[in-house]
Amino acid sequence: MIPTPTFSASRLDESPPDEPARNGAPAFSPLYQQIKALILRSLRAGEWQPGEAIPSEMEFAARFRVSQGTVRKAIDELAAENLLLRRQGKGTFVATHAERQVQYRFLRLIPNDGDPNSEVPAQRKIIDCRRLRSSAETARALELRTGDAVLQVRRVLSFDGQATILEDLWLPGGPFKGLTAERLSADQGPMYALFEAEFGVRMVRAEEKIRAVLPDATQSALLHVDPGTPLLSVERIAFTYDNHAIELRRGLYRTDHHYYRNVLS
């Protein structure tokens, strides 16, 4: 059990201990942000597992010696960031990629004639899964050393029987020991849910770069398009709770029947 932090009256307006002041000047943050940081620290430490209920607002208020309103505001922000999930009448739970409202938040391809708020399950085909030594580029993206072991996965996602997305993923070898093509092929759920359940790795945010590209001959064949067909290239780096890069993913998206949707707020 990790120690329970408490606030003394003299520290209510200070930043959490893991956020030192810059240039020697005192740093201040709203009290609810301090509570949010402490809850996030407990999530990182694994105090509550994905899908598990967290303490009630009343319990947190007693634990941190603050008002329930302050706790509620902190939890609201974590829920808005898809780290926590509120269930009416049941409480608040650690979000998991097995939850339908969470599992598709990193997949934003919508059918041209479909409901933008509905999700169409993808059919997944693993093309390759192998262990190799990381290149300098991959190592830099995953915060590794050049030559460190990585796992490379290639797969095709199809919608209504049409190959639509070709993805290449690179994962650090250490956290994903035992991950094989057979294991990936056997699992029909979201890949991030598998990572979470079997390897204890939870993706909480991602950064993406998007551009238009032309596929090579191999990519064209896997997506059943002509070599001169423009595709959407999406490069993603996904991060865990501690802001540590854990996945590099490059996807090629057909957009003849789908569009890429992004909601900004």
C-alpha positions in Angstrom: 0.0 0.0 0.0 1.4 3.4 -1.0 1.5 6.1 1.8 -1.6 8.3 1.9 -0.5 11.9 1.2 -2.1 14.6 3.4 -2.1 18.4 3.2 -1.3 20.6 6.1 -2.8 24.1 6.3 0.5 25.6 5.2 0.7 23.5 2.1 -2.8 23.8 0.6 -1.7 26.1 -2.2 1.6 24.5 -3.0 2.3 22.3 -6.0 2.6 18.5 -5.4 6.1 17.4 -4.4 6.8 15.9 -7.8 6.3 19.3 -9.5 9.2 21.4 -8.4 9.2 25.1 -8.8 11.1 26.5 -11.8 14.0 29.0 -11.4 13.7 28.8 -7.6 10.4 30.6 -7.6 7.4 29.2 -5.7 4.9 27.4 -8.0 1.2 27.4 -7.2 -1.7 25.5 -8.6 -5.4 25.3 -7.8 -6.3 22.9 -5.0 -8.3 20.6 -7.3 -5.3 20.3 -9.6 -3.2 19.2 -6.7 -5.8 16.5 -5.8 -5.9 15.5 -9.5 -2.2 15.1 -9.4 -2.3 12.9 -6.3 -5.0 10.7 -7.8 -3.0 10.4 -11.0 0.0 9.4 -8.9 -2.0 6.6 -7.3 -3.1 5.5 -10.8 0.5 5.3 -12.0 1.5 3.3 -8.9 -1.3 0.8 -9.6 -3.3 1.4 -6.5 -6.4 0.7 -8.5 -6.4 -1.6 -11.5 -8.2 -0.9 -14.8 -11.9 -1.6 -14.3 -11.7 -1.3 -10.5 -13.7 1.2 -8.5 -11.8 4.1 -6.9 -12.8 5.5 -3.5 -15.8 7.7 -3.3 -15.6 11.5 -3.3 -16.4 11.5 0.4 -13.5 9.0 1.1 -11.1 11.1 -1.0 -12.3 14.3 0.8 -11.4 12.7 4.1 -8.2 11.2 2.8 -6.9 14.6 1.5 -8.7 16.8 4.0 -10.5 18.9 1.3 -14.1 19.4 0.3 -16.1 17.0 -1.8 -16.5 19.8 -4.4 -12.7 20.0 -4.8 -12.5 16.2 -5.3 -15.4 16.2 -7.7 -13.7 18.8 -9.9 -10.5 16.8 -10.0 -12.3 13.6 -10.9 -14.4 15.4 -13.5 -11.1 16.3 -15.3 -9.8 12.8 -15.1 -13.0 11.5 -16.5 -12.9 14.0 -19.3 -9.4 12.7 -20.1 -10.8 9.1 -20.3 -8.7 8.0 -17.3 -11.7 7.5 -15.1 -15.2 6.4 -16.0 -18.4 7.4 -14.1 -21.2 4.9 -13.9 -24.5 6.4 -12.6 -25.5 4.7 -9.4 -22.4 2.6 -9.2 -19.5 4.9 -8.7 -16.3 5.9 -10.5 -14.0 3.3 -12.1 -10.5 3.2 -13.6 -11.2 3.4 -17.4 -10.2 0.3 -19.4 -9.8 -0.1 -23.1 -12.3 -3.0 -22.8 -15.1 -0.4 -22.3 -16.8 0.4 -25.5 -16.8 4.2 -24.9 -13.0 4.1 -24.4 -11.8 1.3 -26.7 -12.3 3.3 -29.9 -11.0 6.7 -28.8 -7.7 6.2 -30.6 -9.4 4.9 -33.8 -11.1 7.8 -35.6 -12.0 6.5 -39.0 -15.7 7.0 -39.7 -17.7 5.7 -42.7 -18.7 8.4 -45.1 -22.4 7.3 -44.9 -22.4 6.2 -41.3 -23.2 7.8 -37.9 -20.1 9.7 -36.7 -21.1 8.7 -33.1 -21.3 4.9 -33.8 -18.4 2.6 -34.1 -18.1 -0.3 -36.6 -15.9 -3.1 -35.3 -12.9 -3.8 -37.4 -11.8 -7.3 -38.6 -8.1 -7.7 -37.8 -5.5 -9.7 -39.7 -1.9 -10.1 -38.3 0.6 -10.1 -41.2 3.8 -10.3 -39.1 5.0 -10.2 -35.6 8.7 -10.4 -34.9 11.5 -9.3 -32.5 14.3 -7.2 -33.8 16.9 -4.6 -32.8 15.6 -1.0 -32.8 16.8 1.4 -35.3 18.0 4.9 -34.2 14.7 6.4 -35.3 12.6 3.8 -33.4 14.8 4.0 -30.3 14.4 7.8 -30.3 10.6 7.6 -30.5 10.4 5.0 -27.7 13.1 6.5 -25.5 15.3 3.4 -25.9 18.9 2.9 -27.0 19.7 2.0 -30.5 19.9 -1.8 -30.8 17.5 -2.4 -27.9 15.0 -5.2 -28.4 11.7 -4.2 -29.9 8.6 -6.0 -31.2 7.4 -5.1 -34.6 3.8 -6.0 -35.6 2.1 -5.5 -39.0 -1.6 -5.9 -39.3 -4.5 -5.0 -41.6 -7.8 -3.7 -40.3 -10.9 -4.3 -42.5 -14.4 -2.8 -42.3 -17.3 -4.7 -43.9 -14.7 -7.0 -45.6 -12.7 -4.2 -47.2 -9.1 -3.7 -46.2 -8.9 -0.1 -44.9 -6.0 0.4 -42.6 -2.4 -1.0 -42.8 -0.5 -0.6 -39.5 3.0 -1.1 -38.4 3.7 -1.0 -34.7 6.9 -1.0 -32.7 6.8 -1.9 -29.0 9.7 -2.1 -26.5 10.7 -5.7 -26.0 10.9 -5.7 -22.2 7.2 -5.0 -21.2 5.8 -7.2 -24.0 7.6 -10.5 -23.4 5.5 -13.4 -24.6 3.5 -11.4 -27.1 3.3 -13.4 -30.3 1.4 -13.4 -33.7 -0.6 -16.3 -32.4 -1.7 -14.5 -29.3 -2.6 -11.4 -31.3 -4.6 -13.4 -33.8 -6.5 -15.2 -31.1 -7.7 -12.0 -29.5 -10.6 -10.4 -31.2 -10.9 -7.4 -28.9 -9.1 -4.1 -29.0 -5.3 -4.5 -29.0 -4.9 -1.9 -26.2 -7.3 -3.9 -24.0 -5.0 -6.9 -24.5 -1.9 -4.9 -23.6 -3.7 -3.7 -20.5 -5.0 -7.0 -19.3 -2.0 -9.2 -20.0 1.0 -6.9 -19.9 -0.2 -4.2 -17.4 0.5 -1.5 -20.0 -2.2 1.2 -20.3 -2.2 3.7 -23.1 -3.6 7.0 -21.7 -2.7 9.5 -24.4 -1.2 9.8 -27.9 0.5 12.3 -30.2 -0.1 12.0 -34.0 1.4 13.4 -37.2 -0.9 13.2 -40.3 0.1 13.6 -43.9 -0.9 12.4 -47.4 1.4 9.8 -49.0 1.6 7.3 -51.9 1.9 3.6 -51.0 4.7 1.3 -52.2 3.9 -1.9 -54.1 3.6 -4.0 -50.9 1.4 -1.6 -49.1 -0.8 -1.2 -52.2 -1.2 -5.0 -52.4 -2.2 -5.3 -48.8 -4.8 -2.6 -49.1 -6.0 -3.6 -52.5 -5.4 -0.2 -54.1 -3.4 1.0 -57.1 0.2 2.2 -56.3 -0.7 5.7 -57.2 -3.7 6.0 -54.8 -3.1 8.7 -52.2 -3.5 7.5 -48.6 -3.6 9.1 -45.2 -0.5 8.4 -43.2 -1.0 8.6 -39.4 2.1 8.3 -37.2 1.3 7.9 -33.5 3.4 7.7 -30.3 1.3 6.4 -27.4 2.2 7.1 -23.8 1.5 5.5 -20.4 0.5 7.2 -17.1 4.0 8.4 -16.4 4.2 10.0 -19.8 6.6 7.3 -21.0 6.5 6.5 -24.7 5.4 2.8 -25.1 4.3 2.4 -28.7 5.3 3.8 -32.1 2.6 3.2 -34.7 2.4 4.1 -38.4 -0.9 3.6 -40.2 -1.9 4.0 -43.8 -5.6 4.8 -44.2 -7.8 4.4 -47.2 -10.2 7.3 -47.4 -12.4 6.4 -50.4 -15.2 5.2 -48.1 -14.1 6.7 -44.7 -12.9 10.0 -43.3 -10.6 10.7 -40.3 -12.5 12.5 -37.5 -10.9 14.6 -34.8 -12.7 16.4 -32.1 -10.9 19.5 -30.7 -11.8 20.9 -27.3 
